[in-house]
Amino acid sequence: MKKALMPFFMVAVLALIPYVGVRYAGLGYLFGIVLPYTAMTVLICGFIFRMADWMRRPVPFCIPTTCGQEKSLDWIKQDKLESPSSFLYAAARVLSEVFFFRSLFRNTRSELHKGSNLTYGSNKWLWLGGLAFHWSLLVIMLRHARFFFIMVPDALQYLDDADRFLDVTLPAFYMTDALVLAAVTFLVLRRIRDARMRVISLPSDFFPLFLILAIILLGISMRYVTKVDVMPVKALMLNLLNFSFEPPGEIGTLFYVHLFLICVLAIYFPFSKLMHMGGIFLSPTRNQCNNSRAKRHRNPWNSDIKFRTYAEYEDDYRDKMKKAKLPVEKQ
């Protein structure tokens, strides 16, 4: 619990900063204009820097992680997705990891029961929670994209309608709001309740979860409880998109807290474990082809070696070879 308390209080303090700054100090311009531009600059530059740094790293070995039959003889069936032999299959494998978490779906759990009885079982709840969390966040981000368009594109409108097709509340209830809230809660409780997860968890593992949880709760509160007017919000987003530095209009204080925590997450993103979003595409265990039998993998760290032919070797040591009575090709 101690590992979780410090990140929790950090997020609480961060939420108080814009609340006090906007409500009592009138710093709406700082939290509505300056910080969003700063956060987006740090996010974009930091993301590009981390990706470029990883891309220039040499890959000394051919180390794809496989769990299927590689391409071999014609009469042996190859598992093309688990042991890809071409770029197309390797790309399909990476995309299946990104969108469907295939490795996490096969994750198993081992437990020790009654002495030395070790049992293995399926662990699909983590896969389901992770899938719900990431897909819900993606849908929510796409829904929020309507704030950056004067006329909302039809694709975003269809997505918005599909997300709230239950239409049981006023304003309409979004399914992804409940899904992402449940998923984040599950991921936090999993790290707190599971003894093994508590041991390996760090404060840096709890901080982004609590930060995202606070952002979600503030967003839900502004939609269903405090009812923030979306027109000034959309005007502010359009001004930011057009690089306008006009002061924001009258918006509720909770919106600035919501926006500030998003900016904190954007700044924190490139320097944290959240960069797995881009790093998964550069993972050699996933993006490499398992074709070591057909193609030689060259280590880029090896320096160029000047090879000598036997004829050159004999030219250098012919006299010594004759004295040692070794056979030579040229006399």
Phi, psi and omega in degrees: 000329181297325179293334181269334184292318182297311176299325179298313180291328177298316179294322178297318179294318178298323179291330180287332184301304179291330180299313179289319184296320182277317187286323187246340182247354177064040182262039180298325180294320179297311185277343181259338183238305188293309184295319176300318177296318179297316182296317180294324177295314179296318181298310184292311181294318179295320179296314180296319181297314181295318180293317178295323178296320178289323183292331181275355178286130177292152175249098189287338186229156173271101190231047176291136176278120184234156174215037180205172183291125177280170180292124185221237179287157185298329184269006175253122183288130181268141171271096191291333182271322181277337179223071187292141179248000180220166181297323183297314180290324177295320178295319178297324179294316179295316181295325177293329175290319183293315187267335187232357176054055186298320180295320180291332177295326180272004182296136178242160181240132179250136180222147180258122182237133172049068177089247187251018179277105180264124181242150178240140179213165180289148180228068186276345182295322178295318178298315181293319179295317178295320180294315179297321181296309185289317181292323178295318177299320179297315180295320179296318178296320178293323176297320180290345179296342180295340178288346183257009179234137174292313173250119183292127178299151182299323181298318178292325179292320177295320178296318178298317180294321179293325181289332182243032186292341177295317174051054184257354181228172175229113001294167187300142182275129177266129180295323183293334176299315179288321182295313182291325177294317178294321182293315179296319178300317178299316182293324177290312181296327178298320179286335181273319187276326181282122183298320181292321179292326178297324182292316186270349181284144178242162175305328179291343175278328181277328187301309180295329178294314178293324179295314178294322179297319178295319178298317180295314182297321178293320178296317178296320180296318181293333181275318190254342187244292185281338175057070177286138178290124186277343183293312174297328177295315180295322178297320179294317181295321178294322177295318178296320180295326180269011179056042176265138182254027177291143179299142180290157179281193181284110179230149180301152182297325181299330178296320180293326175295315178301311181294321180295318179294326174296319178296320177298317178297320179294320179290322182287333189305306186294344185251017186231182177291347178295346178290000173297343177301322177263329184293335182296332179286341182252009180286117182294335178289345181248320188267356179274154176271142177270073183233036184295338177282334183260335185221138180277130177270120182266129179286115182290347177281341181290131177283157179294133182248133177271114182271146178248135177282165180295326180297319178293321179297318181291324177299324182283329188236022184297316181297317180292326178292323178294318179296327178275004179060039174266144182291141178233153180280325179247136178273000000 
